[in-house]
Amino acid sequence: MTVGITSPAQESSQVGQLQKQLQEMQKNFERMQQLQREQIEGLQKQLETLQTATASNTAAVVASAPGVAQPAPSWRPTDPVRAGKGAAYMDVGLVATVAAGGSTAQDVEELQIGGHDPNQRGFTVQGVEANFTGGVDPYFRGNANILFGLDAEGESYVELEEAWAETVSLPANLQVRGGQFLTDFGRVNTQHPHQWGFVDAPLVNARFLGADGLRNPGARVSWLAPTPFYSELFLAVQNSQGETAAGFRSEGGHSHGGEEEEEVPFGFRHADNDRGVRGADDLLFTPRWASSFELTDNQTVLAGVSAAFGPNSSGGGGDTRTEIYGADLTWKWKAPNAERGFPFVAWQSEVMLRKYDLGEFDWSGEPPDGLLVLESDGVTPAVLGRETVNDWGFYSQLLWGFKPGWVAGLRFDYVGGDRANYESAGLIAQDADGNQEALGRDPLRDSRWRLSPNLTWYPSEFSKIRLQYNYDERNDLGDDHSVWLQFEFLLGAHAAHKF
């Protein structure tokens, strides 16, 4: 009879294989940990609310007579509204955000340049957003955000902010998203207004990426790298035209001489160079790398770099392009004995650089009743040459959740740029009535900064009240003071937000 004996070498080999398997499993766990954290934090908050409701219902049952059937609890506005079941379902939610306040500025719309900022003295409907999210089938999940709003003139409008589907089961840690979506550039651009830590958008985001954020139809592929910490690469390809692609194939300007006058366009050149899409290089390309790791059990760091490349329509001819680069850093500390996530401290910053090609432009071709730009002698129509201008900006914000439901915040914003040739040419603007005004720095590129302290109270997970003060300093326009009171409420379900 033969007895099998395992040699020390075989035992060592088996131990090594087991250790290798254990290490691989540990790496996979850490890679998924960051993705799961985003949903876990949102679900934990909803669970706490539901547990409170369940405890109340249970107490009512215990207090009632034995053997008496209790009616099912009635639906509440904070309960999920779900259609469908299994792998194909849809949760419906609605978020309404309004603000009231005032400012010393006479041009509040020029002061508050974000599309969802408070934009007038009195009341502003910043947005009423309907959210639809759920599972399409075992292979895709979907999301749609439709926003209803009122502009400063009281006119209603509707925005399709997002409507996309993405894969959930591709191999090799790949994921593909297609549809209308907010571009993965930095931290704030992918957030809807109700996710912001402040009443208004950072100045650098509104100026460089557009009043309504950088978003358009397209496709995005992402890859979760096999590293011991969270590391993900993104590449989005989207359309480059329209108001949601500000800085690329879009028009923009500022008012001159009041609301009824024409606008002086960005770079003092009209958007006469839209060549359409002749090839792939006329689309918008946005790569991004994002990473996260735990400094300690109570501290998390997130870092990312982004870029956006595409054509612009500045001037009357030539291949003019825009390049935007960005870097972001977020640090968050949460106490070991945190209750509902409090207390915590979160610091977040983003910095951006924009390089913008301005094409040649001849103002002599403008219609007689249009806005004319003249040379410094006040007679000859201006002919502006091609040049590239550089603009930069950043924001840095600190949020302190000092007790459950209460958050104090402070943000500093700055935007500026180099002085371009067209800004030093002594140009003069003249309207159809012959009124003239000297043009110096471009208001859409001139430097400005803002300091914003605020205080937010969350009565529950489904409502918030925020008070914010803004001190604005705009070069050549002086200082302005603004106070805004914001109120927000949520009905139904809403997808968990990214940390």
SULWODA-V77455 format. One record per residue. N is the residue number from 1. PHI is phi in radians with two decimals (* if undefined). BURIAL is I if it has 9 or more other C-alpha atoms within 8 Angstrom, else O. D_LAST is the distance of its C-alpha to the last C-alpha in Angstrom with 2 decimals. Layout:
[[N,PHI,BURIAL,D_LAST] [N,PHI,BURIAL,D_LAST]]
This chain:
[[1,*,O,64.24] [2,-1.77,O,61.46] [3,-1.87,O,58.51] [4,-1.29,O,55.22] [5,-2.08,O,54.11] [6,-1.50,O,50.75] [7,-1.30,O,51.29] [8,-0.99,O,49.13] [9,-1.15,O,48.06] [10,-1.13,O,46.88] [11,-1.04,I,45.00] [12,-1.10,O,43.31] [13,-1.14,O,42.35] [14,-1.12,O,40.88] [15,-1.05,O,38.88] [16,-1.10,O,37.54] [17,-1.14,O,36.53] [18,-1.10,O,34.75] [19,-1.11,O,32.90] [20,-1.12,O,31.88] [21,-1.07,O,30.64] [22,-1.10,O,28.69] [23,-1.13,O,27.04] [24,-1.12,O,26.13] [25,-1.12,O,24.62] [26,-1.12,O,22.61] [27,-1.14,I,21.26] [28,-1.07,I,20.36] [29,-1.09,O,18.56] [30,-1.18,I,16.44] [31,-1.15,I,15.69] [32,-1.45,I,14.43] [33,-1.05,I,12.55] [34,-1.13,I,9.37] [35,-1.12,I,9.65] [36,-1.25,O,10.55] [37,-1.03,I,7.91] [38,-1.03,I,5.55] [39,-1.34,I,8.84] [40,-1.09,I,10.14] [41,-1.09,I,8.15] [42,-1.17,I,9.13] [43,-1.20,I,12.48] [44,-1.07,O,13.16] [45,-1.15,I,13.17] [46,-1.16,I,15.43] [47,-1.11,O,17.49] [48,-1.07,I,18.27] [49,-1.15,I,19.63] [50,-1.18,O,21.62] [51,-1.13,O,22.94] [52,-1.09,O,24.27] [53,-1.15,O,26.00] [54,-1.12,O,27.36] [55,-1.07,O,28.75] [56,-1.14,O,30.53] [57,-1.14,I,32.00] [58,-1.12,O,33.16] [59,-1.07,O,34.84] [60,-1.17,O,36.64] [61,-1.17,O,37.95] [62,-1.07,O,39.18] [63,-1.30,O,40.97] [64,-1.45,O,42.75] [65,-1.15,O,46.03] [66,-1.08,O,46.00] [67,1.48,O,46.42] [68,-1.61,O,45.44] [69,-1.17,O,42.83] [70,-1.72,O,39.82] [71,-1.21,O,38.55] [72,-1.12,O,35.09] [73,-1.08,O,32.52] [74,-1.28,O,32.28] [75,-1.19,O,29.27] [76,-2.00,O,27.04] [77,-1.03,O,24.98] [78,-1.56,I,21.73] [79,-1.38,I,22.72] [80,-1.08,I,21.57] [81,-1.88,I,24.11] [82,-2.06,O,24.62] [83,-2.02,O,27.23] [84,1.53,O,28.38] [85,-2.77,O,27.72] [86,1.19,O,27.21] [87,-1.37,O,25.64] [88,-2.03,I,26.36] [89,-2.63,I,24.74] [90,-2.53,I,22.99] [91,-1.71,I,20.95] [92,-2.05,I,21.66] [93,-2.53,I,19.92] [94,-2.50,I,20.59] [95,-2.15,I,18.89] [96,-2.02,I,21.35] [97,-2.25,I,20.72] [98,-2.29,I,23.81] [99,-2.44,I,24.77] [100,-2.42,I,28.05] [101,2.81,I,29.46] [102,-2.80,I,31.54] [103,-2.62,I,32.11] [104,-1.31,O,35.09] [105,-1.23,I,34.54] [106,-1.39,O,37.06] [107,-1.95,O,34.88] [108,-1.06,I,31.62] [109,-1.16,I,30.59] [110,-1.38,O,31.11] [111,-1.27,O,29.28] [112,-1.71,I,26.16] [113,-1.58,I,25.62] [114,-1.34,I,22.43] [115,-1.15,O,23.38] [116,-2.01,I,21.56] [117,-1.31,I,22.44] [118,-0.98,I,25.13] [119,-2.14,I,28.17] [120,-2.84,I,31.25] [121,-1.21,I,32.85] [122,1.78,O,32.67] [123,-1.95,I,30.18] [124,-2.30,I,27.63] [125,-1.53,I,26.03] [126,-1.24,I,22.78] [127,2.82,I,22.16] [128,-2.13,I,22.65] [129,-1.83,I,20.34] [130,-1.65,I,21.34] [131,-2.06,I,18.84] [132,-2.18,I,20.30] [133,-2.50,I,18.42] [134,2.94,I,19.88] [135,-1.73,I,21.84] [136,-1.41,I,24.64] [137,-2.91,O,26.38] [138,-1.11,O,25.83] [139,-1.93,O,25.00] [140,-2.39,I,22.72] [141,-2.17,I,20.04] [142,-2.32,I,19.93] [143,-2.67,I,18.21] [144,-2.49,I,19.92] [145,-2.24,I,19.19] [146,-2.04,I,22.42] [147,-1.96,I,22.58] [148,-1.91,I,25.72] [149,-2.65,I,26.56] [150,-2.22,I,29.47] [151,-1.48,I,30.38] [152,-1.14,I,32.23] [153,-1.58,O,35.53] [154,1.50,O,34.56] [155,-1.48,O,34.44] [156,-1.40,O,32.14] [157,-2.61,O,30.04] [158,-2.23,O,27.79] [159,-2.15,O,25.02] [160,-1.55,I,23.78] [161,-1.20,I,20.27] [162,-2.55,I,19.31] [163,-2.80,I,21.31] [164,-2.49,I,20.59] [165,-2.23,I,21.10] [166,-2.43,I,19.74] [167,-1.29,I,21.19] [168,-2.23,I,20.09] [169,-2.47,O,22.90] [170,-1.30,O,23.91] [171,-1.33,O,25.22] [172,1.04,O,24.32] [173,1.04,O,20.52] [174,-1.71,I,21.00] [175,-2.56,I,19.47] [176,-2.18,I,21.05] [177,-2.14,I,19.97] [178,-2.46,I,22.66] [179,2.27,I,23.31] [180,-1.69,I,22.08] [181,-2.64,I,18.49] [182,-1.22,I,16.42] [183,-1.24,I,16.90] [184,-1.30,I,14.32] [185,-2.33,I,15.18] [186,1.23,I,12.88] [187,-1.73,I,9.63] [188,-1.35,O,11.26] [189,-1.06,I,13.69] [190,-1.51,I,11.66] [191,-1.72,O,10.55] [192,-1.44,O,13.27] [193,-0.93,O,14.91] [194,-1.26,O,13.85] [195,-1.57,O,10.14] [196,-1.19,I,11.55] [197,-1.52,O,11.99] [198,-2.40,O,15.63] [199,-1.17,I,18.49] [200,-2.19,I,19.02] [201,-1.37,I,17.69] [202,-1.03,I,18.03] [203,-1.03,I,21.59] [204,-1.16,I,21.00] [205,-1.17,I,18.82] [206,-1.16,I,21.45] [207,-1.35,I,24.35] [208,-1.55,I,23.42] [209,-1.79,I,21.33] [210,1.92,I,23.07] [211,-1.03,I,23.10] [212,-1.83,I,21.30] [213,1.47,I,19.01] [214,-1.52,I,19.96] [215,-2.76,I,20.37] [216,-2.98,I,23.38] [217,-1.15,I,24.80] [218,2.96,I,24.53] [219,-2.42,I,23.19] [220,-2.42,I,20.45] [221,-2.06,I,20.68] [222,-2.31,I,18.09] [223,-2.38,I,18.94] [224,-1.49,I,17.09] [225,-1.23,I,19.25] [226,-1.40,O,21.09] [227,-2.03,O,19.95] [228,-1.16,O,19.35] [229,-2.19,I,15.73] [230,-1.17,I,13.10] [231,-2.63,I,14.75] [232,-2.37,I,14.90] [233,-1.90,I,17.35] [234,-2.21,I,17.48] [235,-2.50,I,20.61] [236,-1.95,I,21.08] [237,-2.17,I,24.58] [238,-2.40,I,25.05] [239,-1.09,I,27.84] [240,-1.95,I,28.40] [241,-1.98,I,30.22] [242,1.75,I,29.66] [243,-1.20,I,27.92] [244,-1.58,I,24.47] [245,-2.28,I,25.43] [246,-0.98,I,26.43] [247,1.59,I,27.97] [248,-2.09,I,29.28] [249,-1.46,I,31.89] [250,-2.51,I,31.56] [251,-1.76,I,33.67] [252,-2.95,O,32.79] [253,-3.06,I,34.74] [254,-2.24,I,35.42] [255,-1.21,I,38.18] [256,-2.29,I,41.56] [257,1.33,O,44.09] [258,1.88,O,42.35] [259,-1.17,O,40.83] [260,-1.46,O,43.98] [261,-1.51,I,44.22] [262,-1.18,I,42.82] [263,-1.79,I,39.74] [264,-1.50,I,39.84] [265,-1.33,I,37.51] [266,-1.03,I,35.07] [267,1.24,O,37.23] [268,1.00,O,40.26] [269,-2.31,I,40.57] [270,-1.30,I,40.28] [271,-1.42,I,38.23] [272,-1.82,I,41.38] [273,-2.22,I,40.17] [274,-1.41,I,38.14] [275,-1.55,O,39.51] [276,1.31,O,37.59] [277,-1.86,O,36.28] [278,-1.68,O,39.00] [279,-2.89,O,36.97] [280,-1.07,O,33.59] [281,-1.28,O,33.28] [282,-1.61,I,33.27] [283,-1.64,I,29.86] [284,-1.72,I,26.49] [285,-1.96,I,24.89] [286,-2.34,I,21.32] [287,-1.54,I,20.33] [288,-2.65,I,16.98] [289,-2.15,I,15.95] [290,-2.24,I,12.45] [291,-2.49,I,12.26] [292,-2.64,I,10.51] [293,-2.72,I,12.58] [294,-1.61,I,13.28] [295,-1.25,O,15.67] [296,-2.46,O,16.72] [297,-1.12,O,15.96] [298,-2.05,I,14.17] [299,-2.25,I,12.70] [300,-2.20,I,10.04] [301,-2.13,I,10.58] [302,-2.12,I,9.18] [303,-2.43,I,12.07] [304,-2.77,I,13.43] [305,-2.28,I,16.73] [306,-2.42,I,17.79] [307,-2.68,I,21.19] [308,-2.45,I,22.96] [309,-2.27,I,26.70] [310,-3.05,I,29.08] [311,-1.38,I,32.36] [312,-2.20,I,33.06] [313,-1.94,I,36.09] [314,-1.30,I,37.31] [315,1.46,I,41.06] [316,-1.90,I,43.90] [317,3.06,O,43.78] [318,1.69,O,42.49] [319,-1.63,O,39.36] [320,-1.75,I,36.78] [321,-2.35,I,33.17] [322,-2.20,I,29.85] [323,-2.23,I,27.47] [324,-2.20,I,24.09] [325,-2.12,I,22.22] [326,-2.58,I,18.89] [327,-2.42,I,16.89] [328,-2.40,I,13.55] [329,-2.51,I,12.36] [330,-2.30,I,9.55] [331,-2.26,I,10.47] [332,-2.38,I,9.38] [333,-2.07,I,12.11] [334,-2.29,I,12.51] [335,-1.08,I,16.15] [336,-1.03,O,17.75] [337,-1.78,O,19.23] [338,-1.07,I,16.28] [339,-2.00,O,17.20] [340,0.96,O,14.69] [341,1.53,O,12.02] [342,-1.97,I,14.52] [343,-1.38,I,15.61] [344,-2.66,I,12.81] [345,-2.34,I,12.88] [346,-2.29,I,10.34] [347,-2.05,I,12.10] [348,-2.43,I,11.25] [349,-2.51,I,14.12] [350,-2.41,I,15.39] [351,-2.27,I,19.03] [352,-2.39,I,21.03] [353,-2.27,I,24.64] [354,-2.10,I,26.60] [355,-1.99,I,30.04] [356,-2.17,I,31.93] [357,-1.44,I,35.40] [358,-1.80,I,37.76] [359,-1.47,I,40.75] [360,-1.20,I,44.34] [361,-2.67,I,45.30] [362,-2.00,I,48.72] [363,-1.26,I,48.81] [364,-1.20,O,52.46] [365,-1.49,O,51.37] [366,-1.31,O,49.73] [367,-1.11,O,51.67] [368,-1.02,O,54.03] [369,-1.59,O,52.17] [370,-1.55,I,48.81] [371,-1.46,I,47.29] [372,-1.79,I,49.24] [373,-1.95,I,48.15] [374,-1.89,I,51.18] [375,-1.21,I,51.95] [376,-1.13,I,52.54] [377,-1.39,O,56.21] [378,1.39,O,55.22] [379,-2.14,O,57.22] [380,-1.42,O,55.95] [381,-1.01,I,52.86] [382,-1.30,I,50.06] [383,-2.09,I,49.37] [384,-1.72,O,45.99] [385,-1.49,O,45.55] [386,-1.33,O,42.64] [387,-2.80,O,40.15] [388,-1.98,O,36.57] [389,-1.90,I,34.55] [390,-2.07,I,31.58] [391,-2.22,I,28.88] [392,-2.57,I,25.93] [393,-3.09,I,23.35] [394,-2.81,I,20.19] [395,-2.42,I,18.07] [396,-2.48,I,16.66] [397,-2.30,I,14.93] [398,-2.26,I,14.59] [399,-2.06,I,13.22] [400,-2.17,I,15.02] [401,-1.51,I,14.61] [402,-1.51,I,18.19] [403,-2.78,O,18.98] [404,-0.88,I,17.72] [405,1.56,I,17.18] [406,-2.14,I,17.84] [407,-2.34,I,15.79] [408,-1.82,I,17.74] [409,-2.35,I,16.66] [410,-2.58,I,18.54] [411,-2.34,I,18.22] [412,-2.10,I,20.85] [413,-2.09,I,21.53] [414,-2.61,I,24.29] [415,-2.43,I,25.82] [416,-2.94,I,29.22] [417,-3.02,I,31.39] [418,-1.30,O,34.75] [419,-1.52,O,37.96] [420,-1.48,O,39.15] [421,-1.09,O,42.78] [422,-1.19,I,42.83] [423,-1.41,I,41.64] [424,-1.84,I,44.59] [425,-1.55,O,47.23] [426,1.19,I,48.37] [427,-1.25,I,47.62] [428,-2.24,I,48.76] [429,-1.71,I,47.53] [430,-2.38,I,50.20] [431,-1.61,I,49.93] [432,-1.13,I,52.59] [433,-1.56,O,54.45] [434,1.55,O,54.87] [435,-1.26,O,52.44] [436,-2.05,O,51.09] [437,-2.58,O,48.09] [438,-1.23,O,47.34] [439,-1.84,I,44.08] [440,-1.93,O,42.45] [441,-1.19,I,38.77] [442,-1.20,I,36.74] [443,-1.03,O,34.65] [444,-1.44,O,31.90] [445,-2.27,I,31.80] [446,-1.16,I,33.01] [447,-1.31,I,31.03] [448,-2.79,I,29.27] [449,-2.52,I,26.76] [450,-2.55,I,25.00] [451,-2.11,I,23.96] [452,-2.34,I,21.87] [453,-1.55,I,21.52] [454,-2.63,I,20.20] [455,-2.44,I,19.90] [456,-2.13,I,17.93] [457,-2.11,I,19.11] [458,-1.82,I,17.56] [459,-1.01,O,20.73] [460,-2.70,O,18.80] [461,-1.26,I,15.65] [462,-2.05,I,17.59] [463,-2.71,I,18.78] [464,-2.70,I,18.22] [465,-2.25,I,20.69] [466,-2.29,I,19.99] [467,-2.00,I,22.75] [468,-2.41,I,22.50] [469,-2.01,I,25.21] [470,-2.06,I,25.47] [471,-1.92,I,28.05] [472,-1.91,I,28.77] [473,-2.19,I,31.23] [474,-1.97,I,32.49] [475,-0.97,O,35.13] [476,1.30,O,38.55] [477,-1.99,O,37.26] [478,1.54,O,36.73] [479,-1.74,O,34.32] [480,-2.44,I,32.77] [481,-2.14,I,31.21] [482,-2.38,I,29.04] [483,-2.28,I,27.75] [484,-2.26,I,25.48] [485,-1.99,I,24.78] [486,-2.00,I,22.12] [487,-2.27,I,22.01] [488,-2.50,I,19.76] [489,-2.47,I,20.18] [490,-2.10,I,18.95] [491,-2.04,I,21.51] [492,1.36,I,21.03] [493,-1.60,I,18.07] [494,-2.62,I,14.88] [495,-1.07,O,12.53] [496,-1.09,I,9.23] [497,-1.54,O,6.42] [498,-1.21,O,3.78] [499,-1.30,O,0.00]]
